[in-house]
Amino acid sequence: MITIENLNKKYKDKQIFQNFNTTFKDKTLTILLGENGAGKSTLLRIITALETADSGTIRYFGEVLSNRDIKGKIGYIPQDIALFEHMTVNENIDFFKALNKHPISSELIEDYCEKLNLFERKAKVSALSGGTKRKVNLLIGLLGNPSILILDEPTVGIDLKSRYDIHQLLNSLKQSRLIILTTHHLDEVESLADEIKLIGKDPFYRNILSEKGWAFEDSLTN
């Protein structure tokens, strides 16, 4: 469980979060919705200790952790592709696996690749489609066997088949870890979300979620 208490974050004259409180449950996939600039990516970066809040407390499974311990628990998949384009998929896997103290087994890597239909392992990343790159991006974030998985727009700009493959893996992963994901695709909300949290003041998502009768947390406005 991640508990956020009285979080404050400001960029120059723009208040992103003010006395912000929320909880993310373990073994649950939570989707964050909101317009661009509402603070979704900022919140993810604060949770992953890549960015610092002005004030407030974040507890991970009941504990306040050091940045080092936080990064040891979290697999972070950014919106940008964080791969070495000149290297093959297998070379990327080997490189990032070596950075983890307790990496997952080769057997589990094979299992994830099979679930993702990721078979172009000997190809250079530069030669891959956008959907395949995003599959590899996700796999890299899982190499340390994180108990928390954070994904920022993991399926943006890719084909439906690749999105389906990623959905299949995420639905299996959420049974064993805490997952937070941002998206603009409402079909992903329906196919993935156990919980929905709405950030920002734009009424677009609020109206659609209400029309569909989907339960969501709606106190995340600034």
SERO-4910 file (N, C-alpha, C, O; in steps of 0.05 Angstrom, whole numbers):
BEGIN
 pado doro    nc1    nc2    nc3   cac1   cac2   cac3    cc1    cc2    cc3    oc1    oc2    oc3
  Met    A     17    -24      0      0      0      0     17     25      0     38     26     14
  Ile    A      9     45    -15     23     71    -15      3     91     -3    -19     94    -13
  Thr    A     11    105     17     -6    125     30      8    153     27     31    157     35
  Ile    A     -7    171     15      3    199     11    -12    217     29    -37    218     29
  Glu    A      2    233     45    -10    251     65      0    279     61     24    285     62
  Asn    A    -19    297     57    -14    326     57      9    334     38     27    349     45
  Leu    A      8    323     14     28    328     -6     25    355    -19      3    363    -26
  Asn    A     47    370    -21     46    396    -34     68    398    -55     91    389    -50
  Lys    A     61    408    -78     81    412   -100     73    436   -116     50    438   -125
  Lys    A     93    453   -121     88    478   -136    110    482   -155    134    479   -149
  Tyr    A    103    490   -180    122    498   -200    119    528   -205     99    536   -216
  Lys    A    139    544   -196    137    573   -199    111    582   -187    107    581   -163
  Asp    A     92    592   -204     67    603   -193     44    583   -195     22    589   -188
  Lys    A     50    559   -205     28    539   -209     29    518   -186     48    504   -183
  Gln    A      6    517   -172      3    497   -151     -7    471   -163    -29    470   -173
  Ile    A     10    450   -163      2    425   -174    -14    408   -154    -35    398   -161
  Phe    A     -3    406   -130    -17    392   -108    -17    409    -83      3    421    -76
  Gln    A    -40    410    -70    -42    425    -45    -56    407    -24    -79    401    -27
  Asn    A    -41    400     -3    -52    383     18    -66    358      6    -88    352     14
  Phe    A    -52    345    -11    -63    323    -27    -61    297    -11    -39    291     -1
  Asn    A    -83    282    -10    -83    257      5    -96    235    -12   -117    239    -24
  Thr    A    -83    212    -13    -96    189    -27    -81    164    -19    -59    165     -7
  Thr    A    -93    141    -26    -81    115    -20    -83     97    -44   -103     96    -58
  Phe    A    -61     82    -49    -61     62    -70    -59     35    -57    -40     30    -42
  Lys    A    -77     17    -63    -78     -9    -51    -59    -29    -64    -54    -28    -88
  Asp    A    -49    -48    -48    -33    -69    -58    -50    -89    -74    -74    -92    -69
  Lys    A    -37   -103    -93    -50   -123   -110    -74   -111   -124    -95   -123   -127
  Thr    A    -70    -86   -133    -92    -71   -146    -80    -54   -168    -58    -42   -164
  Leu    A    -93    -53   -190    -84    -35   -212   -102    -10   -211   -126    -11   -216
  Thr    A    -89     12   -205   -103     38   -204    -95     55   -228    -72     58   -235
  Ile    A   -116     66   -242   -111     83   -265   -116    112   -256   -136    119   -244
  Leu    A    -96    129   -263    -99    158   -259   -109    170   -285    -97    166   -307
  Leu    A   -130    186   -284   -141    200   -307   -140    230   -301   -142    239   -279
  Gly    A   -138    245   -323   -138    274   -321   -126    287   -345   -112    274   -361
  Glu    A   -132    312   -349   -123    326   -372    -92    330   -371    -80    328   -350
  Asn    A    -80    336   -394    -52    342   -394    -45    366   -376    -59    386   -376
  Gly    A    -24    363   -360    -16    385   -342    -30    384   -315    -25    401   -298
  Ala    A    -47    364   -310    -61    362   -285    -43    353   -262    -49    358   -239
  Gly    A    -21    339   -269     -3    330   -248      1    300   -246     13    290   -228
  Lys    A    -10    285   -266     -8    256   -264     22    247   -265     30    232   -248
  Ser    A     36    256   -284     65    248   -287     81    258   -263     99    245   -254
  Thr    A     74    282   -254     88    293   -230     84    275   -206    103    270   -191
  Leu    A     60    266   -202     54    249   -179     70    223   -182     81    213   -162
  Leu    A     71    211   -205     86    187   -209    115    191   -203    128    174   -190
  Arg    A    126    213   -212    155    218   -208    161    224   -178    183    217   -168
  Ile    A    142    235   -164    146    239   -135    145    212   -121    161    207   -103
  Ile    A    126    195   -128    124    169   -116    149    152   -121    158    137   -103
  Thr    A    161    155   -144    185    140   -151    211    153   -142    233    142   -147
  Ala    A    209    175   -128    232    190   -117    249    201   -139    273    206   -134
  Leu    A    238    206   -162    252    219   -184    248    250   -182    263    265   -195
  Glu    A    229    258   -166    223    286   -162    216    290   -132    206    271   -120
  Thr    A    221    313   -122    217    318    -93    192    336    -89    189    356   -102
  Ala    A    175    328    -70    153    344    -63    162    367    -45    183    366    -33
  Asp    A    147    389    -45    154    412    -27    150    404      2    165    413     19
  Ser    A    129    388      7    124    378     34    104    355     32     92    351     11
  Gly    A    101    341     54     82    319     55     97    293     61    122    292     62
  Thr    A     82    271     65     93    245     72     82    224     54     58    223     48
  Ile    A    100    206     45     91    182     30    101    158     45    125    155     51
  Arg    A     83    139     50     90    114     64     86     91     44     66     90     30
  Tyr    A    105     74     43    105     50     26    102     26     44    120     18     58
  Phe    A     78     14     42     72     -9     59     77     -2     88     88    -18    104
  Gly    A     69     22     95     70     31    123     95     45    132     97     54    155
  Glu    A    115     46    114    141     57    122    149     81    105    142     83     82
  Val    A    163    100    118    175    122    103    203    112     96    219    106    113
  Leu    A    209    111     70    234     99     60    253    119     49    245    141     41
  Ser    A    278    112     48    299    128     35    295    126      5    281    108     -5
  Asn    A    306    146    -10    304    145    -39    315    119    -50    304    107    -69
  Arg    A    337    110    -39    349     85    -48    330     61    -45    328     44    -63
  Asp    A    318     59    -21    299     37    -16    274     39    -34    264     18    -43
  Ile    A    265     63    -38    242     67    -56    248     56    -84    232     41    -95
  Lys    A    271     64    -95    278     55   -122    282     25   -123    279     13   -144
  Gly    A    289     13   -100    292    -16   -100    265    -31   -101    264    -54   -109
  Lys    A    244    -17    -93    218    -30    -93    202    -25   -118    182    -39   -124
  Ile    A    210     -5   -134    193      5   -155    205     -2   -183    229      2   -187
  Gly    A    188    -11   -201    194    -12   -229    180     11   -243    155     12   -243
  Tyr    A    195     29   -255    184     53   -267    187     52   -297    209     49   -307
  Ile    A    164     53   -311    164     52   -340    155     80   -350    131     86   -350
  Pro    A    174     97   -358    167    124   -366    153    125   -393    153    105   -408
  Gln    A    141    147   -400    128    150   -426    148    149   -448    142    138   -469
  Asp    A    171    161   -444    192    160   -464    205    132   -464    208    119   -443
  Ile    A    213    123   -488    226     97   -490    254     99   -479    271    114   -489
  Ala    A    260     84   -458    285     85   -444    302     61   -450    309     45   -433
  Leu    A    309     58   -476    325     35   -486    349     45   -502    349     68   -511
  Phe    A    369     28   -505    391     34   -522    384     25   -551    382      1   -556
  Glu    A    381     44   -568    371     38   -595    391     22   -612    383      6   -629
  His    A    417     25   -606    438     12   -622    442    -17   -613    457    -31   -626
  Met    A    429    -25   -592    433    -52   -581    409    -69   -587    387    -58   -592
  Thr    A    412    -95   -587    390   -113   -592    372   -115   -567    380   -104   -545
  Val    A    349   -127   -570    331   -130   -547    345   -147   -525    345   -139   -501
  Asn    A    358   -169   -533    372   -185   -513    395   -170   -499    399   -174   -475
  Glu    A    409   -154   -514    431   -138   -502    420   -118   -483    432   -113   -462
  Asn    A    397   -106   -489    384    -87   -470    376   -102   -444    380    -93   -422
  Ile    A    364   -126   -448    356   -142   -425    380   -149   -408    378   -145   -383
  Asp    A    401   -158   -420    425   -165   -404    437   -141   -390    445   -144   -367
  Phe    A    438   -118   -403    449    -95   -391    433    -86   -367    445    -82   -345
  Phe    A    407    -83   -370    391    -73   -348    388    -94   -326    385    -88   -302
  Lys    A    388   -120   -333    387   -141   -313    411   -139   -295    408   -144   -270
  Ala    A    434   -133   -306    459   -132   -290    458   -109   -270    474   -109   -251
  Leu    A    441    -89   -274    440    -67   -256    423    -73   -230    424    -58   -211
  Asn    A    409    -95   -231    392   -103   -208    406   -122   -190    419   -141   -199
  Lys    A    404   -118   -164    417   -136   -144    403   -163   -144    417   -183   -141
  His    A    377   -163   -147    362   -189   -146    344   -190   -171    319   -188   -168
  Pro    A    355   -195   -194    339   -195   -218    322   -221   -220    328   -241   -207
  Ile    A    302   -219   -236    285   -243   -240    300   -264   -256    321   -258   -269
  Ser    A    290   -288   -255    304   -310   -269    300   -309   -299    283   -295   -309
  Ser    A    318   -323   -313    316   -325   -342    289   -338   -350    277   -331   -370
  Glu    A    280   -356   -333    254   -370   -339    231   -350   -338    213   -351   -354
  Leu    A    232   -332   -318    210   -312   -316    211   -292   -339    191   -283   -348
  Ile    A    236   -285   -347    238   -267   -370    225   -280   -395    211   -267   -410
  Glu    A    231   -306   -398    219   -320   -421    188   -321   -419    174   -318   -439
  Asp    A    178   -324   -394    149   -324   -390    137   -297   -397    116   -296   -410
  Tyr    A    150   -275   -388    140   -249   -394    140   -244   -425    122   -232   -436
  Cys    A    162   -252   -437    164   -248   -467    142   -263   -481    131   -254   -501
  Glu    A    136   -287   -472    115   -303   -484     88   -289   -481     72   -288   -500
  Lys    A     83   -279   -457     57   -266   -452     55   -240   -469     33   -233   -478
  Leu    A     78   -227   -474     78   -203   -490     80   -208   -520     79   -190   -536
  Asn    A     82   -234   -527     88   -240   -556    112   -225   -566    112   -213   -587
  Leu    A    133   -225   -549    157   -210   -555    178   -230   -564    192   -243   -548
  Phe    A    181   -233   -591    198   -254   -602    221   -242   -618    239   -257   -626
  Glu    A    222   -216   -622    243   -204   -638    267   -197   -620    275   -174   -618
  Arg    A    278   -216   -607    297   -212   -586    325   -206   -597    341   -193   -584
  Lys    A    331   -215   -621    358   -211   -633    359   -186   -651    380   -179   -661
  Ala    A    336   -172   -653    335   -148   -670    345   -124   -654    341   -122   -630
  Lys    A    357   -104   -668    365    -79   -655    339    -64   -648    320    -65   -664
  Val    A    339    -50   -626    316    -34   -618    308    -14   -640    285     -9   -644
  Ser    A    328     -2   -653    322     18   -674    306      6   -697    293     22   -711
  Ala    A    305    -20   -700    291    -33   -722    263    -41   -714    247    -51   -730
  Leu    A    256    -38   -688    230    -48   -678    207    -28   -683    212     -4   -686
  Ser    A    183    -38   -684    159    -21   -685    155     -7   -658    167    -15   -638
  Gly    A    139     14   -658    134     28   -633    121     10   -612    127     13   -589
  Gly    A    103     -8   -621     90    -26   -602    110    -45   -589    108    -51   -565
  Thr    A    128    -56   -605    148    -74   -594    167    -60   -575    175    -72   -555
  Lys    A    175    -36   -582    192    -20   -564    179    -17   -537    192    -19   -516
  Arg    A    153    -12   -537    139     -8   -511    137    -34   -495    137    -34   -471
  Lys    A    135    -56   -509    136    -82   -495    163    -86   -482    164    -95   -459
  Val    A    184    -80   -496    211    -83   -484    214    -63   -461    226    -70   -440
  Asn    A    204    -39   -464    205    -19   -443    192    -30   -417    203    -26   -395
  Leu    A    169    -43   -420    155    -55   -398    172    -78   -385    174    -79   -361
  Leu    A    183    -95   -402    199   -117   -393    223   -107   -376    229   -119   -356
  Ile    A    236    -86   -386    259    -76   -371    251    -67   -343    266    -70   -324
  Gly    A    227    -55   -340    218    -46   -314    211    -69   -295    208    -64   -271
  Leu    A    209    -93   -305    202   -116   -289    226   -133   -281    224   -151   -265
  Leu    A    250   -126   -291    273   -143   -287    282   -145   -257    294   -165   -249
  Gly    A    276   -124   -241    283   -124   -213    262   -136   -195    264   -135   -171
  Asn    A    241   -148   -207    218   -160   -193    206   -140   -173    205   -146   -149
  Pro    A    198   -117   -182    188    -96   -164    162   -103   -151    145   -116   -163
  Ser    A    158    -95   -126    132    -99   -113    113    -76   -120     89    -79   -116
  Ile    A    123    -55   -132    107    -32   -142    115    -27   -171    138    -25   -177
  Leu    A     95    -26   -188    100    -21   -217     85      5   -225     61      8   -221
  Ile    A    101     25   -235     90     51   -243     94     54   -273    116     52   -283
  Leu    A     72     60   -287     72     62   -316     60     89   -325     37     94   -318
  Asp    A     75    105   -339     65    130   -349     59    128   -379     77    127   -396
  Glu    A     33    126   -385     24    124   -413     39    101   -428     52    106   -448
  Pro    A     36     76   -418     52     54   -429     44     45   -457     58     31   -470
  Thr    A     20     54   -466     11     45   -492      5     68   -511     -9     65   -531
  Val    A     16     91   -506     11    114   -523     22    110   -551     46    102   -554
  Gly    A      6    115   -571     15    115   -599     22     88   -611     37     86   -630
  Ile    A     11     66   -600     18     40   -611     -7     25   -621    -30     34   -617
  Asp    A     -2      4   -635    -24    -11   -648    -41    -27   -628    -32    -32   -606
  Leu    A    -65    -34   -636    -83    -48   -618    -73    -75   -609    -77    -83   -586
  Lys    A    -59    -90   -627    -49   -116   -619    -28   -113   -597    -28   -129   -578
  Ser    A    -10    -94   -599     10    -90   -578     -3    -81   -552      6    -89   -531
  Arg    A    -23    -64   -554    -37    -56   -530    -50    -80   -517    -49    -82   -492
  Tyr    A    -62    -98   -532    -75   -121   -521    -54   -139   -507    -59   -149   -485
  Asp    A    -31   -143   -519    -10   -159   -507     -1   -147   -480      2   -162   -461
  Ile    A      3   -121   -479     10   -107   -454    -12   -110   -433     -6   -114   -410
  His    A    -36   -107   -442    -59   -110   -423    -59   -138   -411    -63   -141   -387
  Gln    A    -54   -159   -427    -54   -186   -417    -34   -190   -395    -39   -203   -375
  Leu    A    -10   -179   -399     11   -182   -379      4   -167   -354      7   -177   -332
  Leu    A     -5   -142   -357    -12   -126   -334    -34   -138   -317    -33   -137   -293
  Asn    A    -54   -150   -330    -76   -163   -315    -66   -187   -299    -77   -193   -278
  Ser    A    -45   -200   -309    -34   -222   -293    -16   -212   -271    -14   -223   -249
  Leu    A     -1   -190   -276     17   -179   -256      2   -167   -232     13   -167   -210
  Lys    A    -21   -155   -236    -35   -141   -215    -44   -159   -192    -53   -150   -171
  Gln    A    -43   -185   -197    -50   -204   -176    -28   -207   -154    -33   -218   -133
  Ser    A     -5   -196   -160     18   -200   -142     33   -174   -134     52   -176   -119
  Arg    A     23   -151   -144     37   -126   -137     19   -102   -141     -3   -104   -152
  Leu    A     28    -79   -131     14    -54   -133     21    -41   -160     45    -38   -166
  Ile    A      1    -34   -176      7    -22   -202     -9      5   -204    -32      6   -198
  Ile    A      6     26   -213     -7     52   -219     -1     58   -248     22     56   -257
  Leu    A    -21     66   -263    -18     71   -292    -33     96   -300    -55    101   -290
  Thr    A    -21    112   -317    -36    134   -329    -42    128   -358    -27    114   -372
  Thr    A    -65    138   -367    -73    133   -395    -93    154   -403   -106    167   -386
  His    A    -97    157   -429   -119    173   -440   -139    155   -454   -159    165   -465
  His    A   -134    129   -454   -152    110   -468   -173     99   -449   -166     85   -430
  Leu    A   -198    106   -453   -219     97   -435   -224     67   -437   -233     54   -418
  Asp    A   -217     54   -460   -220     25   -462   -200     11   -443   -206    -11   -433
  Glu    A   -178     24   -437   -159     13   -418   -170     14   -390   -164     -3   -373
  Val    A   -185     35   -384   -198     37   -358   -216     13   -354   -217      0   -333
  Glu    A   -232      6   -375   -251    -16   -373   -237    -43   -371   -246    -60   -357
  Ser    A   -215    -46   -386   -202    -72   -387   -182    -77   -365   -175   -100   -359
  Leu    A   -172    -56   -352   -150    -59   -333   -157    -50   -304   -148    -63   -285
  Ala    A   -172    -29   -301   -173    -15   -275   -189    -30   -254   -211    -39   -258
  Asp    A   -176    -33   -230   -190    -41   -206   -201    -16   -192   -223    -16   -181
  Glu    A   -185      5   -193   -194     31   -182   -186     53   -201   -167     51   -217
  Ile    A   -202     75   -200   -197     99   -217   -195    123   -199   -211    127   -181
  Lys    A   -174    139   -204   -170    164   -190   -169    186   -210   -154    184   -230
  Leu    A   -184    207   -205   -186    230   -224   -170    254   -213   -174    262   -190
  Ile    A   -152    264   -230   -136    287   -223   -142    310   -241   -144    307   -266
  Gly    A   -146    334   -230   -151    358   -246   -180    367   -246   -197    354   -234
  Lys    A   -184    390   -258   -210    404   -257   -227    401   -282   -251    407   -282
  Asp    A   -215    391   -304   -229    388   -329   -252    368   -325   -247    346   -315
  Pro    A   -277    376   -333   -300    358   -329   -302    335   -348   -320    318   -345
  Phe    A   -285    333   -368   -288    313   -390   -290    285   -379   -309    271   -383
  Tyr    A   -269    277   -365   -268    249   -354   -289    245   -333   -301    224   -331
  Arg    A   -293    265   -317   -313    263   -295   -341    257   -307   -355    240   -296
  Asn    A   -348    271   -328   -374    267   -340   -376    240   -353   -397    226   -349
  Ile    A   -355    231   -367   -356    205   -380   -358    182   -359   -374    164   -362
  Leu    A   -342    184   -338   -342    163   -318   -369    162   -304   -379    140   -298
  Ser    A   -381    185   -299   -407    186   -287   -428    174   -305   -446    159   -296
  Glu    A   -427    180   -331   -446    169   -350   -444    139   -352   -464    125   -355
  Lys    A   -420    128   -350   -416     99   -351   -422     85   -325   -424     61   -323
  Gly    A   -425    101   -304   -431     89   -278   -407     76   -264   -410     59   -247
  Trp    A   -383     85   -272   -359     74   -260   -352     89   -235   -352    114   -234
  Ala    A   -345     74   -214   -337     87   -189   -309     98   -192   -291     86   -203
  Phe    A   -305    122   -181   -279    135   -182   -275    154   -159   -294    164   -148
  Glu    A   -250    159   -152   -244    178   -130   -242    206   -143   -225    210   -161
  Asp    A   -258    224   -134   -260    250   -146   -255    272   -126   -273    289   -121
  Ser    A   -232    272   -114   -225    294    -95   -197    303   -101   -184    315    -84
  Leu    A   -188    297   -125   -160    302   -131   -156    328   -148   -140    328   -166
  Thr    A   -172    348   -142   -169    373   -156   -153    393   -140   -151    391   -116
  Asn    A   -140    412   -154   -123    432   -141   -139    458   -136   -128    476   -124
***
